[in-house]
């Protein structure tokens, strides 16, 4: 079975003591440690063992405490 590389963009907000992702493909995650860890947890939920990495995107922040992330993973074709 072939795999294809996929990317998913998400935003992470600091809200009430936790970093919370937006909902992507019906899933969301949170983490009290860091925004990066919240994005990684979402990537693992979406791609499971196909999760590769996350990278922070340099974009203009619409609101304070919000960061943008790109999640890289592999999906079965």
N, C-alpha and C positions, 0 to 999 in steps of 0.2 A: 504494500500500500504506500503510495507516495505521500509526502508531506509538503505543505506549503508554509512559507514564512508569513506571519501576520503581525500587524501592529495595531494597537488599540491606544487611543489617547484618553486620558482621564485628568480630572482636577482633584486636588486634595485641599480641604479646608481645615483650619484649626477651629474646633467647635467644642466648647464645654470641656476642655481638658483632654481632648483626643483629636487626632488627625483622621478625618473621614473622607473617603473617596466619594465621587458621585456614582450613580448607578450605571453600570455598563453591562450589557447583556443580561440584565436582571439580577446582577450581583453587586454588592458593595462591601467594603471592608473598613475597619478602623484600627488604630494603634495609638497607644499613649506615648510611644517612644519617638517616632519620627514620621514625617510625611513619606519619605522613601520606603520605609518598612510597610506603611499602609498600601502604597502602590505595588510593592512586591507581593504582598498577601493577595491583593486583587488579581495580579497576574497568575499566581498559583491556582486561584479559584477558577479563572477563565481557561487557562491552558493546561492545568494539572502538570503532568511530567514533561510537557512540551514547553514549559516556561523557560525563557532564556535570560532576560535581563530587563531593567528599567533604566530610563535616562530622564533627567529633568530637562524640560524645555524652557528656553529663554524667550518668554513672551511677556507682553505688557500685562501686568496683573490688574484684573478688573476690580478686585477688592483686596484689602489688606488681609494677610494670613492665608492666601490662596496660592498654590503652586500648580504647575501643569507638568504632567509626566507622560512619557510614551512607553508602553509595555510591549516587549518583543516576545514572540512565542511561535511555536510550530503547531499547525493544525493538520489533522489527517484529511487528505483530499477525498 
